[in-house]
Amino acid sequence: MAPVVDQLLARVASTSTQLPPLQVRKTFDNDLTPEIDSFAKQNSPDRPCVRAALHILNDDIDRAHKICQDNEGDPSTDLCHAILHRREGDFWNSKLWYRLIKHPLIDQVHGGTTGAQSFVDNVELIVAPGKRSGPNTPCAAGNLDTLKRKQADELEQLVQYVLKG
């Protein structure tokens, strides 16, 4: 695989001690942006989901969002859209995208749409405490590492999936 892909996948490897944050505040490495675009152009010019997924893994939510908006209707790009909304803190929009799309990774990673939406709720409890409350919302406090690991697995599986085409 290309060095840029290997470097990004190292962020979510099972051995990584520095998993990507649940909520993105800044791009992980701006120097990777041209490498991501070059890799995607050379290897997957007709698959914008590859660029979107790699930019999400680089925490470049704005760039990924533009790609997703310009390519709605592709299931993998739409899944990227759901993930990026969660990572930017737009939780209701993330859950909407999870409801609207059918993608095998939703079942594989989350056990279905309901599981994906519960994951979004649990992330929201961690990154925006006090915003949500109620008897049906399990307390996610103390589960930060578990949620970050699940997100890392989701991101890794997404990138592997889109690269296989």
N, CA, C and O of each residue as an XYZ file, in Angstrom:
660
protein
N       0.830     -1.176      0.000
C       0.000      0.000      0.000
C       0.883      1.252      0.000
O       2.079      1.164      0.280
N       0.318      2.382     -0.304
C       1.054      3.639     -0.367
C       1.425      4.116      1.036
O       0.695      3.856      1.992
N       2.544      4.805      1.160
C       2.964      5.310      2.480
C       1.901      6.165      3.173
O       1.736      6.074      4.389
N       1.179      6.993      2.415
C       0.165      7.835      3.044
C      -0.948      6.980      3.650
O      -1.436      7.279      4.740
N      -1.343      5.937      2.960
C      -2.389      5.048      3.480
C      -1.874      4.305      4.710
O      -2.574      4.200      5.718
N      -0.659      3.794      4.621
C      -0.069      3.094      5.771
C       0.021      4.017      6.988
O      -0.285      3.606      8.108
N       0.436      5.251      6.769
C       0.558      6.208      7.873
C      -0.799      6.491      8.513
O      -0.911      6.560      9.737
N      -1.822      6.651      7.688
C      -3.159      6.917      8.229
C      -3.736      5.693      8.931
O      -4.346      5.816      9.993
N      -3.548      4.522      8.348
C      -4.063      3.309      8.987
C      -3.338      3.003     10.295
O      -3.906      2.360     11.177
N      -2.107      3.451     10.430
C      -1.380      3.257     11.689
C      -2.082      3.972     12.841
O      -1.967      3.553     13.993
N      -2.807      5.046     12.538
C      -3.547      5.775     13.577
C      -4.639      4.926     14.219
O      -4.987      5.129     15.382
N      -5.177      3.973     13.458
C      -6.302      3.183     13.958
C      -5.950      1.712     14.167
O      -6.826      0.890     14.436
N      -4.681      1.390     14.045
C      -4.246      0.004     14.253
C      -4.509     -0.418     15.687
O      -4.548      0.411     16.596
N      -4.687     -1.693     15.874
C      -4.970     -2.207     17.225
C      -3.841     -1.910     18.202
O      -4.059     -1.900     19.414
N      -2.647     -1.670     17.695
C      -1.504     -1.365     18.551
C      -1.330      0.139     18.809
O      -0.451      0.537     19.574
N      -2.157      0.965     18.179
C      -2.026      2.417     18.326
C      -2.401      2.855     19.735
O      -3.410      2.419     20.290
N      -1.582      3.710     20.294
C      -1.875      4.272     21.624
C      -2.462      5.673     21.511
O      -2.891      6.243     22.514
N      -2.486      6.234     20.310
C      -3.025      7.569     20.068
C      -4.133      7.498     19.018
O      -3.935      7.894     17.869
N      -5.286      6.996     19.418
C      -6.397      6.862     18.483
C      -6.963      8.236     18.128
O      -6.861      9.174     18.918
N      -7.557      8.355     16.942
C      -8.166      9.630     16.559
C      -9.242     10.057     17.561
O      -9.918      9.211     18.148
N      -9.399     11.364     17.754
C     -10.420     11.848     18.698
C     -11.825     11.558     18.191
O     -12.049     11.406     16.990
N     -12.762     11.484     19.120
C     -14.157     11.284     18.736
C     -14.687     12.515     18.006
O     -15.426     12.398     17.028
N     -14.307     13.679     18.483
C     -14.727     14.915     17.836
C     -13.488     15.640     17.315
O     -12.523     15.866     18.046
N     -13.540     15.990     16.056
C     -12.396     16.606     15.392
C     -12.350     18.099     15.677
O     -13.349     18.808     15.555
N     -11.174     18.553     16.057
C     -10.956     19.981     16.270
C     -10.026     20.569     15.212
O     -10.118     21.752     14.886
N      -9.132     19.737     14.679
C      -8.209     20.202     13.639
C      -7.728     19.004     12.830
O      -7.816     17.858     13.269
N      -7.223     19.298     11.649
C      -6.681     18.257     10.780
C      -5.469     17.624     11.443
O      -4.642     18.319     12.034
N      -5.366     16.319     11.345
C      -4.257     15.584     11.938
C      -2.927     16.043     11.356
O      -2.024     16.424     12.101
N      -2.796     16.012     10.023
C      -1.541     16.388      9.384
C      -1.843     17.027      8.027
O      -2.134     16.329      7.056
N      -1.771     18.348      7.969
C      -2.066     19.068      6.725
C      -1.142     18.669      5.582
O      -1.520     18.774      4.415
N       0.051     18.217      5.901
C       0.998     17.815      4.862
C       0.541     16.562      4.110
O       1.030     16.280      3.016
N      -0.395     15.814      4.695
C      -0.885     14.601      4.035
C      -1.952     14.888      2.973
O      -2.241     14.034      2.135
N      -2.532     16.080      3.010
C      -3.623     16.405      2.085
C      -3.237     16.186      0.623
O      -3.954     15.475     -0.082
N      -2.134     16.765      0.135
C      -1.792     16.522     -1.276
C      -1.450     15.063     -1.561
O      -1.694     14.574     -2.664
N      -0.893     14.372     -0.585
C      -0.582     12.953     -0.779
C      -1.858     12.127     -0.904
O      -1.938     11.218     -1.730
N      -2.852     12.447     -0.081
C      -4.141     11.750     -0.154
C      -4.769     11.982     -1.518
O      -5.208     11.037     -2.173
N      -4.814     13.238     -1.948
C      -5.436     13.562     -3.227
C      -4.696     12.900     -4.390
O      -5.322     12.408     -5.328
N      -3.375     12.889     -4.325
C      -2.575     12.258     -5.380
C      -2.803     10.752     -5.413
O      -2.989     10.175     -6.484
N      -2.790     10.117     -4.251
C      -3.020      8.677     -4.177
C      -4.386      8.327     -4.751
O      -4.499      7.407     -5.562
N      -5.423      9.051     -4.339
C      -6.780      8.760     -4.799
C      -6.912      8.993     -6.301
O      -7.561      8.213     -6.999
N      -6.305     10.052     -6.793
C      -6.377     10.351     -8.233
C      -5.710      9.248     -9.055
O      -6.219      8.860    -10.106
N      -4.581      8.746     -8.579
C      -3.847      7.712     -9.306
C      -4.492      6.336     -9.197
O      -4.480      5.563    -10.154
N      -5.052      6.032     -8.033
C      -5.520      4.669     -7.769
C      -7.026      4.481     -7.830
O      -7.499      3.371     -8.075
N      -7.786      5.541     -7.612
C      -9.250      5.424     -7.582
C      -9.908      6.681     -8.122
O     -10.705      7.302     -7.420
N      -9.596      7.072     -9.353
C     -10.119      8.345     -9.854
C     -11.645      8.395     -9.953
O     -12.238      9.472     -9.893
N     -12.277      7.230    -10.103
C     -13.736      7.190    -10.236
C     -14.441      6.865     -8.923
O     -15.649      6.629     -8.909
N     -13.686      6.850     -7.811
C     -14.272      6.491     -6.519
C     -13.980      7.579     -5.493
O     -13.010      7.472     -4.743
N     -14.798      8.614     -5.451
C     -14.567      9.713     -4.506
C     -14.605      9.266     -3.044
O     -14.064      9.945     -2.171
N     -15.240      8.130     -2.779
C     -15.303      7.641     -1.403
C     -13.911      7.333     -0.855
O     -13.700      7.406      0.355
N     -12.964      6.994     -1.720
C     -11.597      6.733     -1.262
C     -10.996      8.014     -0.710
O     -10.441      8.024      0.390
N     -11.105      9.089     -1.469
C     -10.587     10.382     -0.992
C     -11.288     10.801      0.288
O     -10.640     11.231      1.243
N     -12.612     10.679      0.312
C     -13.382     11.094      1.488
C     -12.956     10.307      2.726
O     -12.738     10.888      3.790
N     -12.838      8.991      2.588
C     -12.477      8.150      3.732
C     -11.076      8.483      4.248
O     -10.856      8.546      5.458
N     -10.141      8.694      3.338
C      -8.778      9.024      3.769
C      -8.719     10.400      4.428
O      -7.980     10.590      5.393
N      -9.484     11.352      3.922
C      -9.518     12.672      4.565
C     -10.172     12.587      5.947
O      -9.755     13.284      6.873
N     -11.180     11.748      6.090
C     -11.785     11.552      7.418
C     -10.751     10.973      8.372
O     -10.661     11.398      9.524
N      -9.982     10.021      7.907
C      -8.952      9.401      8.741
C      -7.848     10.399      9.089
O      -7.154     10.235     10.092
N      -7.688     11.423      8.271
C      -6.727     12.502      8.542
C      -7.387     13.637      9.328
O      -6.785     14.695      9.511
N      -8.608     13.422      9.788
C      -9.372     14.418     10.550
C      -9.607     15.697      9.754
O      -9.779     16.766     10.341
N      -9.617     15.601      8.439
C      -9.885     16.751      7.577
C     -11.358     16.708      7.183
O     -11.718     16.356      6.060
N     -12.186     17.076      8.141
C     -13.635     16.948      7.986
C     -14.171     17.876      6.901
O     -15.054     17.479      6.140
N     -13.661     19.096      6.812
C     -14.168     20.034      5.807
C     -13.938     19.510      4.387
O     -14.842     19.555      3.554
N     -12.740     19.019      4.116
C     -12.432     18.494      2.781
C     -13.299     17.257      2.498
O     -13.846     17.122      1.403
N     -13.421     16.368      3.470
C     -14.242     15.168      3.293
C     -15.711     15.544      3.056
O     -16.394     14.921      2.243
N     -16.179     16.550      3.761
C     -17.580     16.955      3.640
C     -17.884     17.448      2.230
O     -18.927     17.111      1.668
N     -17.004     18.223      1.667
C     -17.194     18.724      0.291
C     -17.283     17.549     -0.687
O     -18.140     17.535     -1.571
N     -16.406     16.579     -0.524
C     -16.421     15.399     -1.403
C     -17.740     14.647     -1.257
O     -18.340     14.235     -2.249
N     -18.187     14.471     -0.015
C     -19.435     13.731      0.232
C     -20.639     14.460     -0.349
O     -21.505     13.838     -0.965
N     -20.698     15.759     -0.161
C     -21.826     16.529     -0.694
C     -21.863     16.484     -2.219
O     -22.937     16.442     -2.819
N     -20.701     16.494     -2.833
C     -20.630     16.474     -4.296
C     -20.914     15.098     -4.885
O     -21.092     14.969     -6.097
N     -20.957     14.071     -4.042
C     -21.095     12.693     -4.540
C     -22.152     11.901     -3.783
O     -22.001     10.695     -3.586
N     -23.217     12.566     -3.361
C     -24.292     11.870     -2.655
C     -24.887     10.787     -3.539
O     -24.977     10.941     -4.757
N     -25.286      9.700     -2.916
C     -25.912      8.599     -3.627
C     -25.035      7.364     -3.706
O     -25.545      6.257     -3.874
N     -23.740      7.531     -3.591
C     -22.841      6.391     -3.518
C     -22.857      5.899     -2.076
O     -22.546      6.680     -1.177
N     -23.204      4.646     -1.811
C     -23.348      4.181     -0.434
C     -22.107      4.387      0.436
O     -22.235      4.742      1.607
N     -20.919      4.174     -0.109
C     -19.706      4.353      0.704
C     -19.448      5.829      0.993
O     -19.013      6.180      2.090
N     -19.712      6.693      0.017
C     -19.556      8.123      0.253
C     -20.602      8.593      1.261
O     -20.309      9.431      2.113
N     -21.808      8.064      1.171
C     -22.850      8.430      2.136
C     -22.509      7.940      3.543
O     -22.827      8.609      4.527
N     -21.863      6.778      3.644
C     -21.407      6.312      4.956
C     -20.343      7.263      5.495
O     -20.345      7.588      6.683
N     -19.444      7.704      4.640
C     -18.455      8.711      5.058
C     -19.175      9.953      5.594
O     -18.746     10.557      6.577
N     -20.277     10.323      4.930
C     -21.050     11.492      5.350
C     -21.598     11.311      6.770
O     -21.546     12.233      7.584
N     -22.117     10.129      7.055
C     -22.636      9.846      8.407
C     -21.519      9.943      9.442
O     -21.701     10.525     10.512
N     -20.380      9.375      9.119
C     -19.248      9.370     10.050
C     -18.715     10.781     10.275
O     -18.443     11.166     11.413
N     -18.565     11.550      9.207
C     -17.988     12.886      9.379
C     -18.919     13.786     10.180
O     -18.448     14.615     10.959
N     -20.239     13.641     10.005
C     -21.164     14.445     10.815
C     -21.031     14.098     12.297
O     -21.079     14.983     13.151
N     -20.868     12.825     12.596
C     -20.665     12.440     13.999
C     -19.383     13.061     14.539
O     -19.361     13.587     15.652
N     -18.321     13.000     13.752
C     -17.016     13.482     14.204
C     -16.965     15.005     14.298
O     -16.123     15.545     15.016
N     -17.853     15.711     13.584
C     -17.873     17.163     13.700
C     -18.864     17.626     14.770
O     -18.944     18.819     15.062
N     -19.614     16.696     15.352
C     -20.542     17.037     16.421
C     -21.955     17.329     15.956
O     -22.764     17.833     16.735
N     -22.271     17.025     14.711
C     -23.615     17.205     14.166
C     -24.334     15.854     14.281
O     -24.536     15.145     13.295
N     -24.710     15.530     15.522
C     -25.158     14.178     15.841
C     -26.480     13.794     15.196
O     -26.617     12.680     14.691
N     -27.452     14.693     15.204
C     -28.750     14.343     14.604
C     -28.590     14.079     13.112
O     -29.249     13.196     12.563
N     -27.713     14.844     12.451
C     -27.489     14.665     11.020
C     -26.771     13.334     10.751
O     -27.059     12.657      9.765
N     -25.849     12.974     11.621
C     -25.185     11.684     11.500
C     -26.214     10.551     11.580
O     -26.201      9.629     10.764
N     -27.094     10.634     12.562
C     -28.105      9.585     12.726
C     -29.060      9.543     11.535
O     -29.517      8.469     11.143
N     -29.361     10.700     10.964
C     -30.195     10.745      9.774
C     -29.527      9.988      8.623
O     -30.171      9.178      7.955
N     -28.234     10.251      8.391
C     -27.524      9.553      7.319
C     -27.484      8.047      7.571
O     -27.658      7.260      6.641
N     -27.258      7.645      8.810
C     -27.257      6.209      9.105
C     -28.619      5.585      8.788
O     -28.697      4.441      8.342
N     -29.691      6.353      9.024
C     -31.032      5.850      8.720
C     -31.280      5.753      7.211
O     -31.970      4.846      6.745
N     -30.716      6.689      6.460
C     -31.012      6.777      5.031
C     -30.245      5.784      4.166
O     -30.697      5.446      3.072
N     -29.105      5.317      4.633
C     -28.250      4.506      3.765
C     -28.262      3.034      4.149
O     -28.536      2.652      5.287
N     -27.958      2.250      3.163
C     -27.757      0.813      3.367
C     -26.321      0.529      2.974
O     -25.923      0.761      1.832
N     -25.549      0.030      3.916
C     -24.146     -0.280      3.645
C     -23.750     -1.468      4.508
O     -24.107     -1.514      5.686
N     -23.017     -2.437      3.948
C     -22.664     -3.628      4.730
C     -21.825     -3.320      5.974
O     -21.869     -4.083      6.940
N     -21.076     -2.241      5.973
C     -20.257     -1.926      7.151
C     -21.094     -1.488      8.352
O     -20.657     -1.627      9.494
N     -22.278     -0.966      8.105
C     -23.143     -0.581      9.234
C     -23.507     -1.829     10.036
O     -23.483     -1.814     11.266
N     -23.841     -2.899      9.335
C     -24.134     -4.162     10.024
C     -22.869     -4.760     10.624
O     -22.876     -5.231     11.761
N     -21.803     -4.740      9.868
C     -20.552     -5.363     10.302
C     -19.968     -4.683     11.539
O     -19.500     -5.358     12.456
N     -19.992     -3.376     11.567
C     -19.370     -2.629     12.669
C     -20.323     -2.421     13.831
O     -19.941     -2.557     14.993
N     -21.571     -2.089     13.509
C     -22.514     -1.669     14.552
C     -23.674     -2.634     14.786
O     -24.473     -2.427     15.699
N     -23.775     -3.678     13.977
C     -24.894     -4.604     14.126
C     -26.192     -4.057     13.569
O     -27.265     -4.560     13.904
N     -26.120     -3.033     12.724
C     -27.304     -2.458     12.091
C     -27.460     -0.979     12.392
O     -26.668     -0.381     13.120
N     -28.501     -0.410     11.813
C     -28.764      1.023     11.941
C     -28.983      1.440     13.384
O     -28.479      2.477     13.813
N     -29.724      0.650     14.132
C     -29.991      0.995     15.531
C     -28.700      1.048     16.330
O     -28.517      1.949     17.148
N     -27.807      0.102     16.106
C     -26.517      0.105     16.785
C     -25.673      1.303     16.407
O     -24.997      1.880     17.258
N     -25.706      1.687     15.127
C     -24.952      2.859     14.670
C     -25.485      4.120     15.337
O     -24.711      4.976     15.765
N     -26.792      4.233     15.425
C     -27.382      5.411     16.051
C     -27.105      5.434     17.560
O     -26.900      6.504     18.132
N     -27.097      4.285     18.193
C     -26.733      4.220     19.615
C     -25.285      4.643     19.818
O     -24.957      5.319     20.793
N     -24.427      4.243     18.896
C     -23.028      4.648     18.968
C     -22.921      6.170     18.886
O     -22.169      6.783     19.644
N     -23.671      6.779     17.967
C     -23.686      8.242     17.852
C     -24.145      8.861     19.175
O     -23.546      9.827     19.648
N     -25.201      8.312     19.768
C     -25.695      8.826     21.054
C     -24.623      8.733     22.137
O     -24.439      9.670     22.914
N     -23.925      7.614     22.189
C     -22.892      7.439     23.209
C     -21.717      8.392     22.995
O     -21.149      8.904     23.959
N     -21.355      8.628     21.744
C     -20.303      9.610     21.454
C     -20.772     10.997     21.896
O     -20.008     11.750     22.501
N     -22.004     11.325     21.599
C     -22.540     12.635     21.992
C     -22.491     12.817     23.510
O     -22.189     13.908     23.994
N     -22.783     11.770     24.250
C     -22.724     11.866     25.714
C     -21.323     12.190     26.207
O     -21.160     12.859     27.228
N     -20.322     11.722     25.494
C     -18.932     11.985     25.878
C     -18.491     13.381     25.463
O     -17.907     14.110     26.264
N     -18.767     13.760     24.214
C     -18.224     15.020     23.690
C     -19.121     16.223     23.960
O     -18.650     17.359     23.896
N     -20.393     16.008     24.258
C     -21.320     17.111     24.533
C     -22.173     16.775     25.749
O     -23.397     16.709     25.642
N     -21.536     16.558     26.920
C     -22.309     16.185     28.114
C     -23.304     17.269     28.474
O     -23.030     18.462     28.344
N     -24.457     16.831     28.928
C     -25.499     17.760     29.331
C     -26.441     18.119     28.207
O     -27.538     18.623     28.452
N     -26.031     17.869     26.979
C     -26.884     18.168     25.836
C     -28.030     17.164     25.741
O     -29.157     17.505     25.382
N     -27.706     15.920     26.072
C     -28.711     14.856     26.005
C     -28.860     14.237     27.392
O     -27.886     14.051     28.122
N     -30.058     13.937     27.718
C     -30.301     13.195     28.949
C     -31.627     12.477     28.819
O     -32.417     12.769     27.922
N     -31.860     11.562     29.693
C     -33.117     10.835     29.660
C     -32.921      9.400     30.070
O     -31.799      8.895     30.064
N     -34.008      8.733     30.428
C     -33.912      7.370     30.929
C     -33.462      6.361     29.882
O     -32.948      5.304     30.248
N     -33.635      6.642     28.601
C     -33.270      5.679     27.565
C     -31.845      5.863     27.055
O     -31.403      5.150     26.154
N     -31.132      6.818     27.635
C     -29.776      7.095     27.178
C     -28.784      6.539     28.187
O     -28.664      7.070     29.291
N     -28.066      5.470     27.826
C     -27.098      4.912     28.769
C     -25.933      5.869     28.984
O     -25.516      6.569     28.061
N     -25.422      5.894     30.180
C     -24.288      6.760     30.489
C     -23.042      6.231     29.809
O     -22.643      5.085     30.016
N     -22.432      7.076     28.996
C     -21.229      6.655     28.270
C     -19.960      7.111     28.978
O     -18.853      6.775     28.556
N     -20.122      7.884     30.063
C     -18.938      8.357     30.782
C     -18.108      7.162     31.221
O     -18.652      6.157     31.680
N     -16.817      7.267     31.082
C     -15.934      6.171     31.436
C     -15.696      5.207     30.291
O     -14.861      4.308     30.387
N     -16.431      5.396     29.212
C     -16.290      4.515     28.059
C     -15.517      5.171     26.922
O     -15.582      4.705     25.784
N     -14.794      6.238     27.210
C     -14.075      6.962     26.170
C     -13.161      6.045     25.369
O     -13.193      6.060     24.139
N     -12.356      5.256     26.045
C     -11.427      4.362     25.338
C     -12.163      3.342     24.487
O     -11.739      3.039     23.371
N     -13.260      2.811     25.004
C     -14.053      1.838     24.255
C     -14.648      2.472     23.006
O     -14.637      1.871     21.932
N     -15.167      3.688     23.150
C     -15.757      4.379     22.003
C     -14.696      4.740     20.964
O     -14.928      4.609     19.762
N     -13.543      5.190     21.426
C     -12.464      5.531     20.493
C     -11.965      4.281     19.757
O     -11.639      4.351     18.572
N     -11.907      3.161     20.440
C     -11.481      1.917     19.799
C     -12.506      1.480     18.755
O     -12.135      1.056     17.660
N     -13.792      1.582     19.090
C     -14.836      1.207     18.125
C     -14.780      2.132     16.912
O     -14.907      1.676     15.776
N     -14.590      3.426     17.150
C     -14.470      4.364     16.036
C     -13.250      4.021     15.177
O     -13.319      4.066     13.949
N     -12.152      3.684     15.817
C     -10.941      3.309     15.075
C     -11.204      2.082     14.209
O     -10.780      2.031     13.054
N     -11.900      1.097     14.762
C     -12.246     -0.099     13.986
C     -13.127      0.271     12.791
O     -12.934     -0.224     11.680
N     -14.093      1.148     13.045
C     -14.986      1.598     11.983
C     -14.192      2.299     10.867
O     -14.399      2.022      9.685
N     -13.291      3.197     11.249
C     -12.502      3.928     10.259
C     -11.580      2.999      9.475
O     -11.439      3.133      8.259
N     -10.958      2.060     10.177
C     -10.079      1.105      9.506
C     -10.863      0.256      8.509
O     -10.427      0.065      7.374
N     -12.015     -0.251      8.934
C     -12.814     -1.089      8.046
C     -13.343     -0.285      6.851
O     -13.435     -0.800      5.737
N     -13.688      0.978      7.097
C     -14.147      1.831      6.006
C     -13.067      2.001      4.948
O     -13.318      1.816      3.757
N     -11.860      2.355      5.391
C     -10.761      2.569      4.439
C     -10.429      1.274      3.696
O     -10.239      1.287      2.480
N     -10.360      0.161      4.423
C     -10.076     -1.130      3.765
C     -11.163     -1.460      2.738
O     -10.865     -1.939      1.644
N     -12.411     -1.204      3.091
C     -13.538     -1.510      2.206
C     -13.486     -0.689      0.924
O     -13.632     -1.232     -0.171
N     -13.276      0.632      1.062
C     -13.295      1.476     -0.137
C     -12.061      1.221     -1.008
O     -12.126      1.364     -2.229
N     -10.944      0.846     -0.389
C      -9.756      0.556     -1.183
C      -9.926     -0.714     -2.017
O      -9.347     -0.834     -3.096
N     -10.716     -1.654     -1.516
C     -10.958     -2.894     -2.267
C     -11.861     -2.648     -3.466
O     -11.828     -3.376     -4.458
N     -12.672     -1.593     -3.343
C     -13.530     -1.205     -4.466
C     -14.651     -2.131     -4.684
O     -15.453     -1.926     -5.596
